[in-house]
Amino acid sequence: MQHNDVLEGCAGGEAVESCDVLIVGAGFAGMYMLHLARRLGLSAVVVETASGVGGTWFWNRYPGARCDVESMQYSYSFSEELQQEWHWSERYASQPEILAYANYVAMKFDLLRDVKFNTRVMRAAFQEEESRWLVSTDQGTQYRAKWCVMATGCLSAAQTPNILGLETFKGGIYHTGNWPHEGVALSGQNVGVIGTGSSGIQVIPELAKQANHLYVFQRTPNFSIPARNRPMDADYENSWKKNYAERRALARSMPAGILSQFGDKSALAVSAEERRQEYERRWAAGGTSFMAAYPDLLRNAEANDTAAEFVREKIRQAVQDPMVAEPLVPVDHPIGAKRICADTNYFETFNRENVTLVDIRANPIRDISPGGVTAGSDFYELDSLVLATGFDAITGALNKIEIVGRQGLALTEKWRDGPKTFLGLMSTGFPNLFIVTGPGSPSVLTNVIVAIEDNVKWIAECIAYLIDVDAEYIEATASAEETWMEQVRKTAEGTLYIQAKSWYLGVNVPGKPAVFMPYVGGLPTYQKICDDVANEGYRGFSIGKRPN
Ligand SMILES: Cc1cc2nc3c(=O)[nH]c(=O)nc-3n(C[C@H](O)[C@H](O)[C@H](O)COP(=O)(O)OP(=O)(O)OC[C@H]3O[C@@H](n4cnc5c(N)ncnc54)[C@H](O)[C@@H]3O)c2cc1C
């Protein structure tokens, strides 16, 4: 099967490189996919826009960027040697450390020789006659591959807001999702930051330490739990390393693939005092497992409100000026229905004299001019502007590529009213095209590295099976896809997730159809369905020979 060095001529005179598997993206998904493809004896090429590996952790270099799943868990589990030899220095690793880890993995598994960096995939078109994907890049290179794996990431297409006059601003404009590698010197400057989601909540306390004055333009206040980040405790690390296999397995049995202590009673089945003690205990422990206190927090509005109210009180206590505290208190969505944040001194930052909260729901941004931002009737003179405005999540990076399937069908056209997949892994009409953590899979609702590992392993095993049975293609059937999308929709409707205007629904991107994209049924349920599908000879997929 090894034939990726074969260069063939093509109509336009450019060389076309052939390989078995073409992988788009060199984040944690693409790196692991390359590793497993090689293990199958396949030739594989990874194409990556960035100049290095790491994906999210390559791009999001803003001050304060770190994971909010504990590092002992937010890491690959596929290699016992790797997880034993790597040392995380903090409970929640910072971006530079996670990037160093990604580079270490790339060296350890000798991945770099098959990655084409600084190259963006522009188009991927299925060639029906030969059941091959022809993939074109912005460097003029082309690849012909039997299988194409989109490891393009759920949060990799940075979303810039459409604000009148943004392009006229004469100071620096920095998106947290595309932060300059050389860093940004903001000390002594008047800085504006737009956005108070996960990235905003991480960057704001750090910017406040540097800026002369920081103006935080907030449309939607968010719930956040103190991370209580700290240096890694040696005993804690050792206890993980001694029991890694067992703990990873246990984590995989939990809804988000994160080992947490789950409450088993309804929040409403205990007294108010017991509930308060439990929330206090979790608040003191820190981290997003706060939401694991009771199993009905994302199913029952009344139960949810007990947790929401607890956090609202904490915000009011943390922020000294009630006039500042009140707009920081989230009241328009259930806690956890938007991605819950973990912070270090976020709310306390608003007690600083050099920080001003600008409530742009009450006083919308009118425009941006060369010197600053006008919100309501006030003008804020700024030297730099930080956009913590998130991502065109889950489908953004895919939709930026012109993906053309059978009979000239464009993926963007098929997904015009919302993404359609079977298990998030494949979409009807696009044979041999796999998606890692695609829409319709649990993806962003989990420890994403676990979701990635499970998806990538499934894809690798599927490819191995196809080789075994000498198949030319695999394609999700229309009926399996329809049934799955219905299941994804119904599962979400049984929860409070759909009550928030979140990026899970795509509503942060103008014109994007409001469809709840992740599967909320939990990782173990999802993985069992994927395994059953495979064990039943890839039920719901048609596997065939090349059409004549
Ligand atoms: C600030 C931040 C913090 C996060 N924290 C956590 C956390 O604590 N826990 C958690 O579970 N998850 C977290 N995530 C989610 C994170 O994205 C995933 O955990 C994981 O890193 C995703 O890996 P990936 O390989 O799927 O995608 P990515 O890391 O996004 O990698 C995708 C790669 O594909 C490349 N690419 C995309 N399109 C193209 C193209 N057309 N051509 C070539 N290359 C392309 C991109 O450049 C990118 O390098 C966080 C995300 C962000 C943004």
The ligand as a Gaussian input file, in Angstrom:
#p B3LYP/6-31G(d) Opt

LIG

0 1
 C       -8.578000      28.319000      23.942000
 C       -9.074000      26.915000      23.886000
 C       -9.019000      26.117000      25.009000
 C       -9.461000      24.813000      24.959000
 N       -9.426000      24.059000      26.088000
 C       -9.869000      22.798000      26.058000
 C       -9.869000      21.984000      27.229000
 O       -9.485000      22.405000      28.300000
 N      -10.346000      20.728000      27.139000
 C      -10.811000      20.224000      25.973000
 O      -11.227000      19.078000      25.950000
 N      -10.790000      20.950000      24.832000
 C      -10.346000      22.214000      24.860000
 N      -10.367000      22.962000      23.714000
 C      -10.808000      22.347000      22.460000
 C       -9.586000      21.951000      21.577000
 O       -9.823000      22.512000      20.340000
 C       -9.450000      20.452000      21.523000
 O       -9.232000      19.955000      22.836000
 C       -8.305000      19.894000      20.646000
 O       -7.108000      20.589000      20.817000
 C       -8.735000      19.850000      19.214000
 O       -7.785000      19.151000      18.445000
 P       -8.041000      18.911000      16.896000
 O       -6.826000      18.278000      16.371000
 O       -9.330000      18.234000      16.705000
 O       -8.261000      20.370000      16.294000
 P       -7.299000      21.621000      16.288000
 O       -6.388000      21.588000      17.437000
 O       -8.154000      22.801000      16.109000
 O       -6.421000      21.400000      14.995000
 C       -6.963000      21.523000      13.709000
 C       -5.852000      21.920000      12.778000
 O       -6.350000      21.869000      11.451000
 C       -5.770000      22.909000      10.735000
 N       -6.626000      23.197000       9.588000
 C       -7.932000      23.559000       9.602000
 N       -8.374000      23.760000       8.354000
 C       -7.319000      23.508000       7.542000
 C       -7.150000      23.539000       6.129000
 N       -8.131000      23.873000       5.307000
 N       -5.934000      23.213000       5.614000
 C       -4.904000      22.863000       6.444000
 N       -5.020000      22.831000       7.787000
 C       -6.208000      23.148000       8.312000
 C       -5.690000      24.057000      11.718000
 O       -4.706000      24.993000      11.355000
 C       -5.362000      23.335000      13.003000
 O       -3.985000      23.336000      13.246000
 C       -9.953000      24.285000      23.745000
 C      -10.035000      25.102000      22.623000
 C       -9.607000      26.397000      22.682000
 C       -9.709000      27.250000      21.456000

